[in-house]
Amino acid sequence: MSISVKGLSKHYGNQKAVDSISFEAKPGRILGFLGPNGAGKSTTMRMLTGYLEATSGEAKISGKNISLEAVDAKKHIGYLPENTPLYTEMYVKEFLSFVAQIYKLADISKRVADVIEMVGLTPEQHKKIGMLSKGYRQRVGLAQAIIHNPEVLILDEPTSGLDPNQLVDIRALIKTLGKDKTVIISTHIMQEVEAICDDIIIINKGKIVANDTLEGLKMANNHNSLEDIFRKLTA
């Protein structure tokens, strides 16, 4: 498994933000990680990427324990956080070249050009990031997440701020990337989940309340819509 999570918890005093969750995410499949606000989604993603230390339990990325082998584990991860931190004074192409240098990629110019085309940033590549719309900044964030061709992609609200046309493009890109990578995507847009996800986890109040394939989840809930299932399990 590209991602293996066992008994993962995060406590803040007496508050259990994430309460002993366990799951696996497989290569070549896109996992929708769903839950209401405050359920523990972003906290879980931050623990998986090593940005936040777990209180207990373990998470392995491509067989590497994120707590004990952080440097090796992070080499396999591409991460797009909910609020993408970017250097707004840098130009798009300059920023992506900078990220590529951090990863010590071989042919930086070619890789940057390929990724810019892949995420639809060609018309904006010579602009400062601070001049871009929210949707294009989101594309820059996605570009930096995939620049090193990671095995695992962890995407927290990747389509936030995109217009309907951009949504279609980015969904198609995520679905293509998911063919040979392990992808975890968090979103509140149920149509998006149904369009691109193979597997579903629903978390509520720090605990997993559903873990199944999209088809299996619907079958177990009288073929109701994903929105109805979500509301039922998180009410």
HELIX and SHEET records of a PDB file:
HELIX    1   1 LYS A   41  LEU A   48  1                                   8    
HELIX    2   2 ALA A   70  LYS A   74  1                                   5    
HELIX    3   3 VAL A   92  ILE A  102  1                                  11    
HELIX    4   4 ILE A  108  MET A  118  1                                  11    
HELIX    5   5 THR A  122  GLU A  124  5                                   3    
HELIX    6   6 ILE A  129  MET A  131  5                                   3    
HELIX    7   7 LYS A  134  ILE A  146  1                                  13    
HELIX    8   8 PRO A  164  LEU A  177  1                                  14    
HELIX    9   9 MET A  190  ILE A  196  1                                   7    
HELIX   10  10 LEU A  214  ALA A  220  1                                   7    
HELIX   11  11 LEU A  226  THR A  234  1                                   9    
SHEET    1   A 4 GLN A  15  ALA A  25  0                                        
SHEET    2   A 4 ILE A   3  TYR A  12 -1                                        
SHEET    3   A 4 SER A  56  ILE A  61 -1                                        
SHEET    4   A 4 LYS A  64  ASN A  65 -1                                        
SHEET    1   B 6 ILE A  77  LEU A  80  0                                        
SHEET    2   B 6 VAL A 152  ASP A 156  1                                        
SHEET    3   B 6 THR A 182  SER A 186  1                                        
SHEET    4   B 6 ILE A  30  LEU A  34  1                                        
SHEET    5   B 6 ASP A 199  ASN A 204  1                                        
SHEET    6   B 6 LYS A 207  THR A 213 -1                                        
END                                                                             
